[in-house]
Amino acid sequence: MSDFDKVFSSWEARAAAEQEHFEKLEAIRTGQAQVDDQRVAADLVDELEGLLQRVGSGTRIEDVNDEYKAAYRALAAVLQRLGVAHTNPYRDLWRFFRSWEEKQLGSYASRRAYASELYEPVRLGLEKLEWAVLVKPVAGRPTNWSEVDARIRELREAYSLARSANDCKAIGLRVGALLQALGRHVFDPARHLPAGESEPSPDDAKRRIGFYVDTVTRGRGDLYAEVRKLTNASMRLAEAVKHAPEPTRIEAGIAADAGIQLVNLVRRISELERSGEISDARSS
């Protein structure tokens, strides 16, 4: 391969990579990239701040302005979806360049510092969204109930990608599937079915989990009475989101957190049963 061919091949590779990056940025902007907005927002902030600092340190604006504008549009759309203010007013790098004289940014260091200042409020806003991450167990480990853990992983993934009201409604369905898996795992009719009651179907999460929790916590005082109330409330939350006309991401997150927390709670009280500290459900 001649030197010319090598140079041309390298140029083609760079052009293809740039085109792929622009297509990815457009997919992010339109919400079609199937990525978590919080994660991609942090990446875009790093990219844009880096471009501002490079230009502030001497990089030619003509070489990077198209990338900057595409990334800016993508981040603006992501932040709007997340409800975080975009505090950088410079939609292209020429506007940033024209601000230097007004703000007396005569040195490379001052321009780099200003670039960081522009995105510091955005970084803080993204940090505040950490509450939206679904609840994790205090013990920090899965239940080791294979079907239940699989449903939790699916729920977390679906929640991270939820955008529309239909996406959020689907979270309610996934919480229901999680609770059905939990009911199938923990309920044993030989131990947990009260006298006079018919056996619940495999997908009847409400009765299966309810019978299980009632059996394991019966006679243990007020604290466990509250556990029973929490069990019922968690299942009602999932149903409410599933049947809501247009649930929000906040409401979907509440239902998902409640479902995962119920799994964590049931795993915790299952230790009572394993220790043999359980009354006979059939005797009452």
C-alpha angles and dihedrals in degrees: 000000000000123000088252091053091049092051092046092048091050091049091050091051092051092047091051091048091049091049091050090050092050091050090051091050091051091050089051091049093053094042094244098113095089092226131128108267094215093054095043091046090059090049092049092049089055091048095049095043089050092052091049090051093047092052090045088055097050109281112144111257091217090063097057109017096099091052091046094051093048092048091046092054091047094050092046090056094045093049090049090054090048094046094240121137117243101225098183106094095188110101092179135021096248089065089051089050092052091054093063096080094044092050094038094239097163099152134061090237093054091050092049091049091050091051089055091048091054092061102034093092090050091052090050091049091052091049090055089058091066087096086071092068108105118257119272126205117266089235089057096223137101121259093246086229095127101208093042093049090048091053090049091052090050091048093051091049093047092049093051089056099039112124112145132053088255090054090051092047088053089057088065089054091050092049087052090052090049092052091047089055090048092050092049091051102046104032118090114175091208090062108020108035110104118227113272095019125117117237112264119240116254091260097045094107095166096059097035095051092038093053091045095051092043091052097046096044101037115128095011100115137246098322092061091044085063089050089058091050091050091051092055093043092052092054092047090052092056091050092048093055092044091055099037113115095228112002117192126229088253091055091046089051091051091053093045092048090049092051094048091044090052089054090050091048094049091048088053096050091044084074087069090059093046089053090056093244096133136116124226110266092201094059096065 
